[in-house]
Amino acid sequence: MPSPLPSTSPYATDAQRWQAVLARDARADGQFVYAVRTTGIYCQPSCPKRLPRRENVCFFDSPEAAEAAGFRASRSPQKHSAARADIVAAACRSIDMAETAPALEALAAQAGLSAFHFHRLFKAETGLTPKAYATAARARRLRAQLAKPEASVTDAIYGAGFQSSSRFYETADQRLGMPARDYRDGGAGAEIRFAIGQCSLGAILVAQSRRGICAILLGDDAELLVRDLQDRFPKAELIGADRGFEQLVAQVVGLIEAPALGLQLPLDVRGTAFQERVWQALREVPPGSTVSYAELAARIGSPKAVRAVGSACGANPLAVAIPCHRVLRSDGDLSGYRWGIERKRALLLREAHGQRELPDQNS
């Protein structure tokens, strides 16, 4: 149960709440709900339904409280969802554009919400806390700054919004997977261990940085897979792995052959804030299940970003470990897959029926 709204809230009294309902104020969504005694339903303040008489309305601090009193939810949540998504999208834009991460209280005030309700709404819509989103956004700016050939590492650190170099260096490896100077130099000085293997879907390349598995690539030509890895870290030292590393490759091959087993290995996942939201949502789709690109966009709180979700799936460097093969078009079509439609079909069939052979392309 959420805490009662503080007296400083613009929706602390029933009179203030009723005015929000009359105005269909989307900023009040998530702070309270109103229930109608004559219909037995409760709604968010911005509900587009016909307004009830004031004498038939009572207020609750949360949907749970309304349901405990015997009311049921309204059946028109679409507009509420869109309003919540708009509030969070505006907050994300503020974080992305700010030189330094805005305080939670400032973001909440911008949204017209209490800090408690804004934090809960933001996490529900994006899967990240505002602080985690700001951290990912700052890491993205840092990568962009380091990509500029004329920028020094120090310039990049401050240009990305870090207040001191010491605070940055404490977490540099976590943010970049390697020291900042190495990242700027295309991975110079970094060691990436890798090995090539074979599985029922063809050649497989597995690579590991100091943080964890950083690439699982599938294809027909092992040489092309190595070139793909070199393009990612053009100046890193790529080390052909020893027999011990090949045991790790065997675990990844086991994931390809039986995805339901999962992969109990640390992953080195690096992308933009948006990509990481998409990839995290993908990892929550269980084996044997699928989602559409539109459904995935809705799950991360960006229902209009269907095309961007598709691009994030295409940029996924960790085949099967981040299961972008479980995403279909809304009409059920397999659509594209970075490693080929036939492999996508095979993985889906394998998860659904336990098949271990590539199906005929004409089946």
N, C-alpha and C positions, 0 to 999 in steps of 0.2 A: 504494500500500500504506500503511495507517495505521501510525503508530509503535507500538511495543510499549507495552502499558499500564505506567504508572509503578508503582513498588513500593508507592506509597501507595494504589493502586486496591484496592477491595474484591474485585476479580476478578483479581488479579495472579498467583495461583498456581493450579495445576490443582486443588488441594483446594478452594479458594474457588469456582472455577468449577463444580466438581461439585456443591457445595452449592447454587449458584444454579440449576443444572439440576434438582436434586431438588425445589427450592421453586418451580420454574417462574417464576422471578423476571423479570418484564417489564422491570424497570429494567436488567437486564443485556443486554437486546437491543441490538444495535449495538456492543457492546463486544467480543464474541467469539462464535464459533459452536462447536458440538460436532458431531463426525462419528462415525458408527457403522460400524465396520469390517465387520461382518457384512452390512449392508444397502447400504453404499456411498453413504449419503445424509448430508447435514449439516442441522442445524436451529439456530434461534435458541433461547436458553435457556428461553423460555416456551412452547416447542412443546407442544401438548396430546397428542402421540402417546405411546404406551406407552413408559415409560422403559426404556432398554437396560441391560445389565449393565455395571458400571463398567469391567471389563477390556476391553470392546469399544469404549470411547470414547476419542477423542483430541480435542484442542482446537486451534483456529486463531484467530488475531487478526482474521480477516476472511473473508467468503464467498469473496473472490478467492483467498486462500491455500488454502482448502479445495478449491476447484475445481482449482487448480494441482496439488493432491495427488491428483486423480482422483475426488473426491467430487462428487455432484450435489445440487441443492437439494431440500429437502422439498417436497411438493406441497400443503401445507396452510398457506398464508401468511396466510389471513384473520385468524386470531387475532393473529398478529404485527403485522399492519397496524393492527388495532384498538388493540393495546397501545401501539404507537408513537404513534398519533393521540391516545390518552388522555394520554400523557406531554407531548406538545406542547401539547394543549389546556390542560392544567394550567399550563404555562409561560406561555401566552398570557394566561390569567386573571390570573396574578401580575403580568405586565407591565401589563395594563389597569388593575389595581387599585392599583398602586404610585404614590406621589406622585412619586418619581424612578425612572428606569429602573434595574432591578436589574442588578447586574454579571453578566457571563457566568458567572463562577465560582459565584455564588450560585444562579443558575438551574440550573446543572449539578448542584450539590450537592442541590438540591431534588428533581431527577429521579433522583439516585443514579447519575449518569454522570460521566465525565471531561468537562472543558470541550471537548476536541477532539471527542469522540463526540456530545456534546449539540449542539454547533454544527452538525455534519454532519447529524444527525437532524432538527433544527429546520428547516434550509434545505431538506432533501429533502421534508419534509411540507408546508411552507408556501410554498416558493418565495422566501422572504425570510430574511435572516440575523436573529438575535435583535435586533441593533442597528437594522436597517432596520424591523423590526416595531415596536420601541419608538418609533422616530422617527415612524412613521405614527400610532401610538396617541396620542402626545403632540400631534401636529398635530390629531387629532380632538378631543382634550380642549380644545385651544386654540380651535378653531372653536366648540365648545359654550360656552366661557367668554365669547367675544366676542359670542355671541348674546344674552347677558344684558344688558338695557338699563341696569341699574344699575352694571355693572362697568366700571372704567376699563381701558384697554389694559394698564397696568402690573399691575393685579390679575389680569387674564386671563393674562398671561405667567407670573406666579408660580403662579397657580392651576393652570396646565397642567403645572407641574413643571419649568420652566426655572429654572436656578440664578442666572442673571443676565440682565438685559435686553439687555446688549451681545451675548451669544451668540445670543440670539433674533433681534435685528435683522440679524445677519450673514446669516441665511437666511430672513428673513421673506417675501420675494417668492417664493422657491422653495416654501415651505410653503403660502402662501395665494394666490399669484398676484398679490398687490398688497400695499401697506403695511397693517399690522394695523388702523390706525385707519380706513382706507378699507373694509376688510372688515367691521369692526364696524358701520360706517354703511351697510351694504348696497351696498358698491361705490362710495360717494361719492368722487369725485375720480379714480376709475379710468376709463380709456378702453377701451371695447370696440368694435372695428371690426367691422362686419358687412355682409353683402350677401345679397340674395335672388336666386335663380336658378331655372331650370327644368331638370329632367332627365326621363328616361322614367318615373320613379316619381312625378312631380308636382313640387310646390314644394320647394325646398331652401334652408335658411338656413345660412350658414357664418359663424361669429364667431371673432374672434381677440383674445386678451389679449396682454400684453407677453411672456408665456411661450410662447404658441403657440396652436394651434387649440383653443378651449374649448367649441365647440358645433357639431355637425352635426345639424340637425333636418330631418325630412321630414314632409310633410303635403299636404293639398289646399288649405288656406287660408293664404296668405302672412301675413296679418294675425295669425292665431293663432300662427304661428311667432314673430313678433316679440314678441307678448305673453308667450310662453313664455320668451324671452330676458330680457325686462324683469322677469319674476318671479324669475329667477335673480339678477339684479343690479339691484334696484329703484332704487338711487340712483347707479348708474354712468352715465357719459356714453356713450350709444350713438351711434356715428358711422357714418353711411352711407358705405360705402367708395368709393374712387375707382376709376378704370379699372385701376390697378395691382393693387388688391386683387381685382378681378374676375378677374384671371388666376389668382389663388390659388383662387377659387371654381371656375374651370374645371378645375383639378387635382383638386378634390374630386369634381366631377361625373364626371371621368374614372374615379375610383375606383368610383363607383356603377355606371358602365357596364361597367367591366372590373375587378372586385375583385382578380383575380389580379395586377394590376400593382402593388398596394400603394400606400401614400401616404408619400412621402419628405418629410414636413413635421413640425416639432416639434408635439407635442400638450401641451396644458395639462390634465392629468388630475388631478382633485381629488375625493376621496371618502373614506369611512372606510377604516380599515386592511383590513377584510374586503372591502369593495367593490373596493379596488385589487388585492387578491389575485385576486378573480374576474376583473376586467378584464384583468389581466396574463395569466392562464390563457387567456382568450378570444383574446388576440392571438397565442397560440401554436397555435391551431387553424388549419390551412392552408385556403386556398380549395378548395372541392369536398369538404371533410370536414365532418362534424357530430359532436356529442357530446350525450349526454343530460344533463339537469340533475343526475342522480345521479352520472354519470361526472365531471362538472365539479366537483362537491362533493368527490369522492374525490381528484381531482387536486390540490386545494388543501389536502388533509389534514383536511377536515371532512366526512366521509361522511354525517353525520346532518343536515347543514345544507342539505338540498335546497331547502327553501322559501326560506331566506335567499339562496341562490344565485339563485333566480328573481327575488327582489326586487332584487338587485344588477343583474341583467340589465335589469330594467325601469327602473332609475335611470340607466342608461348614457346620457350626453348626446352621445355621439359615434357616430352611426349609421355602420355599415360599417367605420369606422376601428377601432372596438372591435366586432368582429363577433358581437354577441349573436344575430344571425339564424341562426347556425350551431348553436344549442342547441335540441334537440327533447325532447319527452317520451320516457320509456323505451319507450313503445309506438310511437314514430315519428311521433306526431301533432305538427303544427306548434305547437300550444298558442298562447300569447299573444305579442304583439310590440307594442312601444310605438307603432310607426308603422303598424300594421295587418297582418293576416295576409296580405293579397294582396301587399304589398310583400315580406314575408318569403319567400313562395313564389317570387316573381319573382327575388329575389336568389339563392336556392338553385338554382333552375333555371338561372339565368345562369351561376353558377359551375360547375354540373355539365355543362351542354350548350352554353354560349356564347349562350343566348337573350338577346335585347335587348328583348323586348316583354313586357308584363304578360300572363300566361296568363289565359284565361277563368276567371272565378270558379267556374264549375261544372265545370271540367275536373278 
